[in-house]
Amino acid sequence: MHPLDNPAWASLTGPHAHFAERRGNALRYPVEVSPFVALPADPEPADWEDMAALAGPGGLVPFAAFAATPPEGWEVVDSVEGVQLSGEDVMGAPDPEAVILGPGDVPDMLDLVERARPGPFAIRTFEMGTYLGIRRDGVLVAMAGERLHPPGWTEVSAVCTDEAFRGQGLGSRLVLAVAAGIRDRGEIPFLHAAAFNTTAIRLYQALGFRLRRQAMFPAVRVPADVPVA
């Protein structure tokens, strides 16, 4: 199986194994890092039982680019249709205005995420990889960074720009800057985007990313009465 076919599993059993909270074949990131959970491809009933034990009765388990059917009684709370784009042809380019964001920047990062809504981002998400930002008059107005990390690949994520600064190409510049760092490690960048976000998809394709596959992002709730050993 290709690492991008089950990217959260490949990450949590590979370069991000140090983050993994595990019960049998069920894995997840700490919630302050990422909401995503992971199961092997074609999970067995015992794997779903492990996930129930890991998440707890009534727990919400969001999957990344994963389409397995949950057992009877598990509620699919949400399911976002997305696309996965790979960057074999994207070399990237450093950006002189981009700065590395770290622990001291987390309040500003969370504030930008609240304004721009790029997707899940928590207080320790920046630990998943390198995050770059652009500031104007001291204010963080654009950001992008690294999220899932299957072997040989790194996801570019949290691409966002303050509404007042859109249309200046800041997002494109940061995507290429993050991609350049990924390439410097000998890895290949990839992306996910919501299928309805055609503007972002066109932008990523213009930067050289290619559509690899359709991808679902389901959030499933463990039954409240599930028996947990």
Secondary structure, 3 states (H helix, E strand, C coil): CCHHHCHHHHHHCCCCHHHCEEECCEEECCCCCCCCEECCCCCCHHHHHHHHHHHCCCCEEEECCCCCCCCCCCEEEEEEEEEEEECCCCCCCCCCCCEEECHHHHHHHHHHHHHHCCCCCCCCHHHHCCEEEEEECCEEEEEEEECCCCCCEEEEEEEEECHHHCCCCHHHHHHHHHHHHHHHCCCEEEEEEECCCHHHHHHHHHCCCEEEEEEEEEEEECCCCCCCC
